[in-house]
Amino acid sequence: MPLSIPDDALPNTGAGLPDVLVGPLLRRLSPDRWVMWLVTSRPLTLILTLTPRGGKSQRVSLAGQPCLPIGRQAFIMPVDVALDEPLPADTLIDYDVHICRDDGSQSGIAEWAPWLCHADAATPSVVVASHHRRLMHGSCRKPHHPTADGLVRGDGWLAEKPDDPARRPAWLVMSGDQIYADDVAGPMLCRIHSLIEQLGLWDETLSGATLPDSPALYQADNTYYHRETLLPAAQSNAALRKGFFGGAKKPVFTSANAHNHLMTLGEMLAMYCLVWSPTAWALAECQAPALGADDAERYRREAEVLDEFGAGLGQCARLMAHLPTLMIFDDHDVTDDWNLHARWEQTAYANPFSRRIIGNALMAYTLCQGWGNDPDGMAALGRPTQTLLDVAAGASGWLDAERQDALIDELLDFKGYAYRIDTATPPLIVLDTRTRRWRNEDRPGRPSGLMDWEALMELQQMLLDAPGAIIVSPTPMFGVKLIETIQQVFTWLGKPLMVDAENWMAHRGAAATLLHIWRHSRTPGNYVILSGDVHYSFVYDIVVRYRQRPPRLWQITSSGVKNTFPDTLLDVFDRLNRWLYAPWSPLNLLTKRRRLRVYPRDPDRAKAGERLWNASGIGLVILDAQGCPERISQLDANGGEVLFPPR
């Protein structure tokens, strides 16, 4: 059941806003380091208390932590503190965040966000794991998709035994599409604009656009359900958007659902607040805008789905307050088909407006997701970001266009979005499969490799002689052969954008290099690959042929958290794939993976022979001491657990 959050549970400041708008979200924790993320309505003086069960409590002043102004009444607080007393591993640690007020009083989480505490608990709790034995993972959380929310299911599962430290996953791994910047419901965009107004999020000029600035965009007649007319190269782009015919040559934004595409930094920051916080959701009440009959009916249908989504946000927030969370972007965090091929990049980054939109999405990702993954690695982007936001705070709430574009240039050139977790075993490696593409220089309209040669060599160096690793690849390294073949056919026809032809085998050089990594004599270990992206879930056991000490690989895909694939179409693909690519089929000899032996696992709740599970939920993986999966399952958002037993 979704948590019920009464109106009087949202304490107000004198300005009429709660002190804490979002969070805390736990991020990259280790025994000697505490990293969490909040959004507040004003600069706050905070004290963190950490109390291991059966141990001594420590109080940590958060004075001096960054406080980044993103609006007149909105501040991101990326907390990162070194601890004097290391936290014990594999032990429940109760924690609290106290707000210190001017009159000397203090209030803890139980007062300003009681929904973050489990029943009978005075505070949230966390476990700092010494081993990556349990992982919860998933991707693709679209608020207006008409299914239940996998994060709500994950919280319900955790709430069954909240005081069992052995049950706690080491991480909640979110492997892409934490937001949908390109596919937004009308009522969600309305809430975004309401929250922007409530919090006074910074405005910006829009160079190269048909409208001069963000206020003009928010008030435009076609800002709801007709934003594709405002996007760059809209006329040439319209023929290409997922359509087969038409000779469009400039695919800037190719989503078929770009009718409410987010554009400004304020819109994207507001989206993050709304998908993670019941407080922000409650603040962003809005009336339906004036719409035509068809758009009004669509608005009504979407509003019904979003009301259910909002009702579950208390549980989503509670899950992220109890599990340290790792994230990485995929395409929808920025825009559909982001960097799919070299021609897309050439067109998108040459246009000042599309470059700004992509840059704003990356800036929002950096502030809301990227920093908490790797505070040290992202430090190079910290100073120019702080400068941009500080200047806006002193300039009547407007971002400086020159500084904003300069920061976007740095974000687009940055090579440090990937990261690695070594504080527990086996190491956990999170890949950037979006910004370091292996471009097809000879045929720029063909799909790029998901990682270029240098990035793949860096991955290989991390794997050499390693007994095992957990690899987070937003797109499955080993996907469904039939679907990849269909994508290849459309690529040959010159229409890769029509079928999102993004898979590891789509680019010859990247595919060959990846397969050579697994065939290398110094990669003999156990490797678990966690993926999302595809909107269905499956598990493969993979063995490299013709090796004396072959590595063992497991492709574990959990998608989506709140998204699904069209049922009938997936059922057809599943059946055809089983027939056409059975172990005895000669078609396997035509694939790049012919040196691999792939053993699909059948989900135990599927119909006979089905291997692809099509339902919203969240994945759960339990590993043994050697890093091999003991139990792989999908927590179904509608209840129950789907197991993928070994063959």
C-alpha positions as CSV (number, residue, x, y, z in Angstrom):
1,M,0.0,0.0,0.0
2,P,1.3,3.5,-0.8
3,L,2.2,5.6,2.2
4,S,-0.3,8.1,3.3
5,I,1.3,11.5,3.9
6,P,-1.1,13.9,5.6
7,D,-0.9,17.6,4.7
8,D,0.2,18.6,8.2
9,A,3.3,16.3,7.9
10,L,4.8,19.0,5.6
11,P,6.3,21.5,8.1
12,N,6.4,25.0,6.7
13,T,9.0,27.8,7.1
14,G,7.9,31.4,7.5
15,A,8.0,31.6,3.7
16,G,5.4,28.9,3.4
17,L,7.7,26.2,2.1
18,P,9.1,23.1,3.9
19,D,12.7,23.4,4.9
20,V,13.6,20.2,3.0
21,L,12.1,19.7,-0.5
22,V,13.8,16.5,-1.6
23,G,15.7,13.9,0.2
24,P,17.9,12.9,1.8
25,L,19.0,10.5,-0.9
26,L,21.9,8.3,0.2
27,R,24.6,8.1,-2.5
28,R,28.1,6.7,-2.5
29,L,28.7,5.5,1.1
30,S,31.8,3.9,2.6
31,P,32.9,3.2,6.1
32,D,34.8,6.5,6.4
33,R,32.7,8.7,4.1
34,W,29.1,9.8,4.1
35,V,27.6,11.2,0.8
36,M,24.0,12.2,0.5
37,W,21.9,14.7,-1.5
38,L,19.1,17.1,-0.5
39,V,17.2,20.0,-2.0
40,T,16.2,22.7,0.5
41,S,14.1,25.8,0.4
42,R,16.8,27.9,2.1
43,P,20.4,27.5,3.3
44,L,20.2,25.3,6.4
45,T,22.5,24.5,9.3
46,L,22.4,20.7,9.6
47,I,23.8,18.1,12.0
48,L,24.2,14.5,11.0
49,T,24.0,11.8,13.7
50,L,25.1,8.2,13.0
51,T,24.4,5.5,15.5
52,P,25.5,1.9,14.7
53,R,23.2,-0.6,16.5
54,G,24.9,-1.5,19.7
55,G,27.6,1.1,19.1
56,K,28.5,4.6,19.9
57,S,26.8,7.5,18.2
58,Q,28.7,10.3,16.4
59,R,27.6,13.8,15.5
60,V,28.9,15.4,12.4
61,S,28.4,19.1,11.7
62,L,27.5,19.8,8.0
63,A,28.5,23.4,8.3
64,G,30.6,24.4,5.3
65,Q,29.0,21.9,2.9
66,P,28.2,23.3,-0.5
67,C,24.8,24.9,-1.0
68,L,24.1,25.5,-4.6
69,P,21.3,28.0,-5.4
70,I,19.1,26.7,-8.3
71,G,16.3,29.2,-7.5
72,R,15.2,31.9,-5.1
73,Q,13.9,29.2,-2.7
74,A,15.7,26.1,-3.9
75,F,19.2,24.9,-3.0
76,I,20.9,21.7,-3.8
77,M,23.0,20.4,-0.8
78,P,25.5,17.8,-2.0
79,V,26.8,16.5,1.4
80,D,30.2,14.8,1.4
81,V,31.9,14.4,4.8
82,A,34.8,12.4,6.0
83,L,34.0,10.5,9.2
84,D,36.3,10.6,12.2
85,E,35.0,7.2,13.4
86,P,34.7,4.6,10.6
87,L,31.3,3.0,10.4
88,P,31.1,-0.8,11.0
89,A,30.4,-2.9,8.0
90,D,27.4,-5.1,7.6
91,T,25.7,-3.5,10.6
92,L,22.5,-1.5,10.8
93,I,23.3,2.2,11.3
94,D,20.5,4.5,12.3
95,Y,21.0,8.0,11.1
96,D,19.3,11.4,11.4
97,V,19.6,14.8,9.9
98,H,18.8,17.6,12.3
99,I,17.8,21.0,11.2
100,C,19.1,23.7,13.5
101,R,16.9,26.7,13.8
102,D,17.7,30.3,14.8
103,D,15.9,29.9,18.1
104,G,18.2,27.1,19.1
105,S,15.7,24.3,18.5
106,Q,16.4,21.3,16.3
107,S,14.1,18.9,14.4
108,G,15.0,15.5,13.0
109,I,13.7,13.4,10.1
110,A,10.8,12.0,12.1
111,E,9.5,15.5,12.4
112,W,10.1,17.0,8.9
113,A,9.8,13.8,6.8
114,P,8.2,11.0,8.9
115,W,7.4,9.0,5.8
116,L,11.1,8.2,5.5
117,C,11.0,6.0,8.6
118,H,9.7,2.5,8.7
119,A,7.0,1.5,11.1
120,D,8.1,1.7,14.8
121,A,11.4,3.3,13.7
122,A,12.4,6.8,14.9
123,T,14.9,7.3,12.1
124,P,16.0,5.8,8.8
125,S,18.8,3.3,8.8
126,V,21.5,2.0,6.4
127,V,24.0,-0.8,6.0
128,V,27.5,-0.2,4.6
129,A,28.2,-3.5,3.0
130,S,31.7,-5.2,2.9
131,H,30.7,-7.4,0.0
132,H,28.4,-6.9,-3.0
133,R,26.4,-9.9,-2.1
134,R,23.0,-8.3,-2.8
135,L,22.1,-5.7,-5.4
136,M,18.8,-4.2,-6.3
137,H,18.7,-2.8,-9.8
138,G,16.5,-1.5,-12.6
139,S,16.0,1.2,-15.2
140,C,13.4,3.1,-17.2
141,R,11.0,4.8,-14.8
142,K,8.5,6.7,-16.9
143,P,6.0,8.4,-14.5
144,H,3.0,8.3,-16.9
145,H,3.4,4.7,-18.0
146,P,0.2,2.9,-16.9
147,T,1.8,0.3,-14.7
148,A,2.8,0.2,-11.0
149,D,6.1,1.6,-9.8
150,G,9.0,-0.8,-9.2
151,L,10.5,1.5,-6.6
152,V,7.4,1.2,-4.5
153,R,7.6,-2.6,-4.8
154,G,11.3,-2.4,-3.7
155,D,10.4,-0.4,-0.7
156,G,7.6,-2.8,0.2
157,W,10.0,-5.7,0.0
158,L,12.5,-3.9,2.2
159,A,9.8,-3.0,4.7
160,E,9.0,-6.7,5.3
161,K,12.2,-7.1,7.3
162,P,13.7,-3.6,7.8
163,D,15.9,-4.7,10.8
164,D,17.7,-7.6,9.1
165,P,21.1,-6.2,7.9
166,A,21.8,-9.4,5.9
167,R,18.7,-8.7,3.8
168,R,19.8,-5.2,2.8
169,P,21.1,-4.8,-0.8
170,A,24.6,-3.2,-0.9
171,W,23.3,-0.7,-3.5
172,L,20.2,0.3,-5.4
173,V,21.7,0.5,-8.9
174,M,19.7,2.7,-11.3
175,S,21.1,1.9,-14.8
176,G,19.4,4.6,-16.9
177,D,16.3,6.7,-17.7
178,Q,15.9,7.9,-14.1
179,I,13.9,10.7,-15.7
180,Y,12.3,11.0,-19.2
181,A,13.3,14.4,-20.4
182,D,12.0,13.8,-23.9
183,D,8.7,11.9,-23.1
184,V,6.7,14.0,-20.7
185,A,3.0,13.9,-19.8
186,G,1.1,17.1,-20.1
187,P,0.1,17.1,-16.4
188,M,3.7,16.5,-15.4
189,L,4.8,19.5,-17.5
190,C,2.1,21.5,-15.8
191,R,3.4,20.4,-12.4
192,I,7.0,21.3,-13.5
193,H,5.9,24.8,-14.4
194,S,4.1,25.1,-11.1
195,L,7.1,24.0,-9.1
196,I,9.4,26.4,-11.1
197,E,7.1,29.3,-10.1
198,Q,6.8,28.1,-6.4
199,L,10.6,27.8,-6.0
200,G,11.7,30.6,-8.3
201,L,14.0,28.4,-10.3
202,W,16.4,30.3,-12.5
203,D,15.4,31.6,-15.9
204,E,17.5,31.6,-19.0
205,T,17.8,33.0,-22.5
206,L,17.3,30.6,-25.4
207,S,19.7,31.4,-28.2
208,G,18.8,30.0,-31.5
209,A,15.2,29.3,-30.5
210,T,12.0,30.8,-31.8
211,L,11.3,32.1,-28.3
212,P,13.7,34.5,-26.6
213,D,13.7,33.0,-23.1
214,S,12.3,30.5,-20.6
215,P,9.3,32.7,-19.4
216,A,8.2,33.1,-23.0
217,L,8.5,29.3,-23.4
218,Y,6.4,28.6,-20.3
219,Q,3.6,31.0,-21.5
220,A,3.6,30.0,-25.2
221,D,0.4,28.7,-26.7
222,N,2.1,25.5,-28.0
223,T,4.1,24.8,-24.8
224,Y,1.8,21.8,-24.0
225,Y,1.6,18.9,-26.4
226,H,3.0,20.8,-29.3
227,R,6.6,21.5,-28.4
228,E,7.9,19.6,-31.4
229,T,7.0,22.8,-33.4
230,L,9.5,24.6,-31.1
231,L,12.4,22.1,-31.4
232,P,15.3,22.8,-33.7
233,A,14.9,21.7,-37.3
234,A,11.3,20.7,-36.6
235,Q,10.2,20.7,-40.2
236,S,12.9,18.4,-41.5
237,N,12.8,16.4,-38.2
238,A,9.1,15.6,-38.4
239,A,9.6,13.2,-41.4
240,L,12.3,11.3,-39.6
241,R,10.7,10.8,-36.2
242,K,10.3,7.1,-36.1
243,G,8.8,7.1,-39.5
244,F,10.0,5.0,-42.4
245,F,9.5,7.4,-45.3
246,G,10.8,10.9,-45.8
247,G,14.3,12.3,-46.6
248,A,15.0,14.3,-43.5
249,K,18.7,14.8,-43.1
250,K,18.9,16.7,-39.8
251,P,17.6,14.5,-37.0
252,V,18.0,16.8,-34.0
253,F,15.4,15.4,-31.7
254,T,14.0,12.2,-33.0
255,S,11.6,11.1,-30.3
256,A,8.1,10.3,-31.5
257,N,6.9,11.6,-28.1
258,A,8.6,15.0,-28.1
259,H,5.4,16.9,-27.7
260,N,6.4,18.0,-24.2
261,H,10.2,17.7,-24.5
262,L,11.9,19.5,-21.6
263,M,14.2,22.3,-22.7
264,T,15.3,24.6,-19.8
265,L,17.5,23.8,-16.9
266,G,14.7,24.8,-14.6
267,E,12.3,22.3,-16.2
268,M,14.8,19.5,-15.8
269,L,15.7,20.2,-12.2
270,A,12.0,20.4,-11.4
271,M,11.5,17.0,-13.0
272,Y,14.1,15.5,-10.7
273,C,12.4,17.0,-7.7
274,L,9.0,15.7,-8.7
275,V,10.0,12.1,-9.4
276,W,11.9,11.7,-6.1
277,S,9.9,13.6,-3.5
278,P,6.3,13.6,-2.2
279,T,7.0,17.1,-0.8
280,A,7.8,18.6,-4.2
281,W,4.8,16.8,-5.6
282,A,2.4,18.2,-3.0
283,L,3.8,21.7,-3.7
284,A,3.2,21.5,-7.4
285,E,-0.5,21.4,-7.6
286,C,-1.8,23.0,-10.8
287,Q,-4.9,23.5,-12.9
288,A,-5.1,22.1,-16.4
289,P,-4.1,24.7,-19.1
290,A,-6.4,25.7,-21.9
291,L,-6.3,22.8,-24.4
292,G,-8.1,21.6,-27.5
293,A,-10.5,18.7,-27.2
294,D,-8.0,15.9,-28.1
295,D,-5.2,17.3,-25.9
296,A,-7.7,17.8,-23.0
297,E,-8.7,14.1,-23.2
298,R,-5.1,13.0,-23.3
299,Y,-4.4,15.3,-20.3
300,R,-7.2,13.7,-18.3
301,R,-6.0,10.1,-19.0
302,E,-2.4,11.0,-18.1
303,A,-3.5,12.8,-14.9
304,E,-5.1,9.6,-13.6
305,V,-1.9,7.6,-14.0
306,L,0.2,10.4,-12.5
307,D,-2.1,10.6,-9.5
308,E,-1.2,7.0,-8.7
309,F,2.5,7.7,-9.3
310,G,2.4,10.6,-6.9
311,A,0.7,8.5,-4.2
312,G,3.7,6.2,-4.2
313,L,6.4,8.8,-3.9
314,G,6.7,8.5,-0.2
315,Q,7.7,4.9,-0.5
316,C,10.2,5.7,-3.3
317,A,11.8,8.4,-1.2
318,R,11.9,5.9,1.8
319,L,13.7,3.3,-0.3
320,M,16.4,5.8,-1.4
321,A,16.8,7.0,2.2
322,H,17.6,3.4,3.3
323,L,19.7,2.1,0.3
324,P,22.8,3.9,-1.0
325,T,22.1,4.6,-4.6
326,L,24.3,4.5,-7.7
327,M,23.1,6.0,-11.1
328,I,24.2,6.4,-14.7
329,F,22.5,8.0,-17.6
330,D,20.9,6.5,-20.7
331,D,19.3,8.2,-23.6
332,H,16.0,9.4,-22.0
333,D,17.8,11.2,-19.2
334,V,18.8,13.6,-22.0
335,T,16.9,12.8,-25.2
336,D,15.9,9.8,-27.3
337,D,18.6,8.6,-29.7
338,W,21.2,10.6,-27.9
339,N,24.5,10.2,-29.8
340,L,23.1,7.3,-31.7
341,H,25.3,8.0,-34.7
342,A,27.8,10.6,-35.9
343,R,25.4,12.4,-38.2
344,W,23.0,12.9,-35.2
345,E,25.9,14.4,-33.2
346,Q,27.0,16.6,-36.1
347,T,23.5,18.1,-36.4
348,A,22.6,18.3,-32.8
349,Y,25.7,20.0,-31.5
350,A,26.0,22.4,-34.4
351,N,22.6,23.9,-33.6
352,P,22.8,26.3,-30.6
353,F,19.4,25.6,-29.3
354,S,19.6,21.8,-29.4
355,R,23.1,22.0,-27.9
356,R,21.7,24.1,-25.1
357,I,18.9,21.5,-24.4
358,I,21.3,18.6,-24.4
359,G,23.7,20.6,-22.2
360,N,20.9,21.5,-19.7
361,A,20.1,17.8,-19.4
362,L,23.7,17.0,-18.7
363,M,23.9,19.8,-16.2
364,A,20.9,18.6,-14.4
365,Y,22.3,15.0,-14.5
366,T,25.6,16.3,-13.0
367,L,23.8,18.1,-10.2
368,C,21.2,15.5,-9.4
369,Q,22.9,12.1,-10.3
370,G,26.5,12.3,-11.4
371,W,28.0,14.1,-8.5
372,G,26.8,11.5,-5.9
373,N,28.2,8.7,-8.0
374,D,31.8,9.9,-7.8
375,P,32.3,13.2,-6.0
376,D,36.1,13.2,-6.5
377,G,35.8,12.4,-10.2
378,M,33.2,15.1,-10.8
379,A,35.1,17.7,-8.8
380,A,36.5,19.3,-12.0
381,L,32.9,20.4,-13.0
382,G,32.1,21.8,-9.5
383,R,33.7,25.2,-9.7
384,P,32.2,26.4,-13.0
385,T,28.8,25.0,-12.0
386,Q,28.9,26.8,-8.6
387,T,30.0,30.0,-10.4
388,L,27.1,29.8,-12.9
389,L,24.5,29.3,-10.1
390,D,26.0,32.0,-7.8
391,V,25.9,34.5,-10.6
392,A,22.3,33.7,-11.3
393,A,21.5,34.3,-7.6
394,G,23.0,37.8,-7.8
395,A,21.5,38.6,-11.2
396,S,17.8,38.8,-10.6
397,G,17.4,35.0,-11.1
398,W,18.8,34.7,-14.7
399,L,21.5,32.3,-15.8
400,D,24.4,34.0,-17.5
401,A,24.2,32.7,-21.1
402,E,27.9,33.0,-21.8
403,R,28.9,31.1,-18.7
404,Q,26.1,28.6,-19.3
405,D,27.3,27.8,-22.7
406,A,30.9,27.5,-21.5
407,L,29.9,25.1,-18.8
408,I,28.0,23.0,-21.4
409,D,31.1,22.9,-23.5
410,E,32.9,21.4,-20.5
411,L,30.1,18.9,-19.8
412,L,30.2,17.7,-23.4
413,D,34.0,17.3,-23.3
414,F,34.1,15.6,-19.9
415,K,35.3,12.0,-19.9
416,G,34.7,11.0,-16.3
417,Y,31.0,10.0,-16.2
418,A,32.0,6.3,-15.7
419,Y,33.2,5.2,-12.3
420,R,34.2,2.3,-10.1
421,I,33.4,1.1,-6.6
422,D,36.3,-0.6,-4.8
423,T,35.2,-0.3,-1.2
424,A,33.5,-3.8,-1.3
425,T,34.1,-7.0,-3.3
426,P,33.8,-7.8,-6.1
427,P,34.5,-4.4,-7.6
428,L,31.5,-2.7,-9.3
429,I,32.2,-1.0,-12.6
430,V,29.7,1.4,-14.1
431,L,30.1,2.2,-17.8
432,D,29.4,5.3,-19.7
433,T,27.8,4.0,-22.9
434,R,26.6,7.4,-24.2
435,T,29.3,10.0,-24.4
436,R,32.4,8.0,-25.5
437,R,31.0,6.5,-28.6
438,W,33.0,4.8,-31.4
439,R,31.8,6.8,-34.3
440,N,31.5,5.3,-37.8
441,E,33.6,7.9,-39.7
442,D,33.0,6.3,-43.1
443,R,29.3,6.0,-42.7
444,P,28.2,8.6,-40.2
445,G,24.5,7.5,-40.5
446,R,25.3,4.0,-39.2
447,P,25.1,3.4,-35.4
448,S,28.1,4.3,-33.3
449,G,29.8,1.8,-31.0
450,L,28.5,2.2,-27.4
451,M,32.1,2.7,-26.2
452,D,35.2,3.7,-28.2
453,W,38.4,1.8,-28.3
454,E,40.1,3.8,-25.6
455,A,37.2,3.3,-23.2
456,L,37.1,-0.4,-23.9
457,M,40.8,-0.6,-23.3
458,E,40.3,1.1,-19.9
459,L,37.6,-1.5,-19.1
460,Q,40.0,-4.3,-20.1
461,Q,42.7,-3.0,-17.8
462,M,40.2,-3.1,-14.9
463,L,39.3,-6.7,-15.7
464,L,42.8,-8.2,-16.3
465,D,43.5,-10.9,-13.7
466,A,40.5,-9.8,-11.7
467,P,38.7,-12.9,-10.1
468,G,35.4,-11.2,-10.8
469,A,33.5,-8.0,-11.2
470,I,30.0,-6.5,-11.5
471,I,29.6,-4.4,-14.6
472,V,26.7,-2.0,-15.1
473,S,26.1,-1.5,-18.8
474,P,22.9,0.5,-19.4
475,T,22.3,-1.4,-22.6
476,P,22.6,-5.2,-22.4
477,M,26.0,-6.5,-23.7
478,F,24.2,-9.6,-24.8
479,G,20.7,-9.0,-26.0
480,V,18.0,-10.8,-27.9
481,K,19.5,-11.9,-31.3
482,L,16.3,-11.5,-33.3
483,I,15.7,-8.0,-32.1
484,E,19.4,-7.1,-32.8
485,T,19.0,-8.6,-36.3
486,I,15.9,-6.5,-37.0
487,Q,17.8,-3.4,-35.9
488,Q,20.6,-4.4,-38.3
489,V,18.2,-4.7,-41.2
490,F,16.8,-1.3,-40.5
491,T,20.3,0.1,-40.3
492,W,21.0,-1.4,-43.8
493,L,17.9,0.4,-45.0
494,G,19.2,3.7,-43.6
495,K,16.7,3.9,-40.8
496,P,18.5,3.1,-37.5
497,L,16.6,5.8,-35.6
498,M,13.3,4.1,-36.4
499,V,14.1,1.1,-34.3
500,D,16.7,2.6,-31.8
501,A,19.5,0.5,-33.3
502,E,21.7,0.7,-30.2
503,N,23.3,-2.5,-29.1
504,W,26.8,-3.7,-28.5
505,M,26.9,-5.7,-31.7
506,A,25.7,-2.8,-34.0
507,H,29.3,-1.5,-34.5
508,R,31.8,-3.9,-35.9
509,G,34.9,-2.5,-34.1
510,A,33.2,-2.1,-30.7
511,A,31.7,-5.6,-30.9
512,A,35.0,-7.2,-31.9
513,T,36.9,-5.4,-29.1
514,L,34.3,-6.3,-26.5
515,L,34.4,-10.0,-27.5
516,H,38.2,-10.0,-27.5
517,I,38.1,-8.7,-23.9
518,W,36.1,-11.8,-22.9
519,R,38.3,-14.1,-24.9
520,H,41.5,-12.7,-23.4
521,S,43.5,-15.3,-21.4
522,R,43.8,-13.0,-18.4
523,T,40.0,-12.6,-17.9
524,P,39.2,-16.0,-16.4
525,G,36.8,-14.8,-13.6
526,N,33.1,-14.4,-12.8
527,Y,31.5,-11.4,-14.4
528,V,27.9,-10.2,-13.7
529,I,26.5,-7.7,-16.2
530,L,23.6,-5.6,-15.0
531,S,21.6,-3.8,-17.7
532,G,18.3,-2.2,-18.5
533,D,17.1,0.0,-21.4
534,V,15.0,-2.6,-23.3
535,H,11.7,-2.5,-21.3
536,Y,11.7,-6.3,-20.6
537,S,13.7,-8.5,-18.3
538,F,15.8,-11.6,-19.0
539,V,18.8,-13.6,-17.8
540,Y,21.5,-15.3,-19.9
541,D,24.3,-17.6,-18.7
542,I,27.2,-17.2,-21.1
543,V,30.4,-19.3,-21.6
544,V,33.2,-18.4,-23.9
545,R,34.0,-21.3,-26.3
546,Y,37.4,-22.7,-27.1
547,R,39.1,-21.5,-23.9
548,Q,40.8,-23.7,-21.3
549,R,39.8,-21.5,-18.5
550,P,36.8,-19.7,-19.8
551,P,35.3,-16.8,-18.0
552,R,31.7,-17.1,-16.7
553,L,29.4,-14.3,-17.6
554,W,25.8,-13.6,-16.6
555,Q,23.8,-11.0,-18.5
556,I,21.0,-9.9,-16.0
557,T,18.6,-7.3,-17.5
558,S,15.9,-5.6,-15.4
559,S,13.7,-3.2,-17.3
560,G,11.6,-1.3,-16.7
561,V,11.0,0.1,-13.2
562,K,7.9,1.7,-14.6
563,N,7.7,0.8,-18.3
564,T,7.0,-2.2,-20.4
565,F,7.3,-3.5,-24.0
566,P,4.1,-3.9,-26.2
567,D,2.9,-7.3,-25.1
568,T,1.9,-8.9,-28.4
569,L,5.0,-7.7,-30.2
570,L,7.3,-9.0,-27.5
571,D,5.6,-12.4,-27.5
572,V,6.1,-12.7,-31.2
573,F,9.8,-11.7,-30.9
574,D,10.3,-14.1,-28.0
575,R,8.8,-17.1,-30.0
576,L,10.6,-16.3,-33.2
577,N,13.9,-15.8,-31.4
578,R,13.6,-19.3,-29.8
579,W,12.9,-20.9,-33.1
580,L,15.3,-19.0,-35.3
581,Y,18.2,-19.0,-32.9
582,A,17.9,-22.3,-31.2
583,P,21.3,-24.0,-30.3
584,W,21.1,-26.1,-33.5
585,S,20.2,-23.2,-35.8
586,P,22.8,-22.4,-38.5
587,L,21.7,-18.7,-38.1
588,N,23.9,-18.6,-35.0
589,L,27.0,-18.9,-37.3
590,L,26.1,-15.5,-38.9
591,T,26.2,-13.6,-35.6
592,K,29.2,-11.9,-34.0
593,R,28.6,-14.0,-30.9
594,R,29.2,-17.4,-32.5
595,R,32.2,-18.0,-30.2
596,L,29.9,-17.7,-27.2
597,R,27.5,-20.3,-25.8
598,V,24.4,-18.6,-24.4
599,Y,22.0,-20.4,-22.1
600,P,18.8,-18.4,-21.5
601,R,17.0,-18.8,-18.2
602,D,13.2,-19.2,-18.1
603,P,11.3,-17.0,-15.6
604,D,9.3,-19.3,-13.4
605,R,6.0,-17.4,-13.7
606,A,6.1,-17.1,-17.5
607,K,4.1,-19.2,-19.9
608,A,5.9,-22.4,-21.2
609,G,9.0,-21.5,-23.2
610,E,8.9,-17.8,-22.6
611,R,12.2,-16.2,-21.7
612,L,11.4,-12.5,-21.8
613,W,9.6,-11.2,-18.7
614,N,7.4,-8.2,-19.6
615,A,6.3,-6.3,-16.4
616,S,7.3,-3.4,-14.4
617,G,9.4,-4.1,-11.3
618,I,12.9,-4.0,-9.8
619,G,15.6,-6.6,-10.1
620,L,17.2,-8.4,-7.1
621,V,20.5,-10.4,-7.4
622,I,22.2,-12.4,-4.7
623,L,25.8,-13.4,-5.2
624,D,28.0,-16.0,-3.5
625,A,31.5,-15.4,-2.1
626,Q,33.0,-15.9,-5.5
627,G,30.8,-13.4,-7.2
628,C,28.5,-16.0,-8.9
629,P,24.7,-15.5,-8.8
630,E,23.0,-17.6,-6.3
631,R,19.5,-16.2,-6.9
632,I,18.2,-13.9,-9.6
633,S,14.7,-12.5,-9.4
634,Q,12.5,-9.7,-10.4
635,L,10.2,-8.1,-7.8
636,D,7.0,-7.6,-9.8
637,A,5.5,-4.1,-9.2
638,N,2.1,-5.8,-8.9
639,G,3.3,-8.1,-6.2
640,G,5.2,-11.4,-6.0
641,E,8.6,-12.4,-7.1
642,V,9.7,-13.9,-10.5
643,L,12.7,-16.2,-10.3
644,F,15.1,-17.0,-13.0
645,P,16.4,-20.4,-11.9
646,P,19.5,-21.9,-13.6
647,R,19.0,-24.4,-16.3
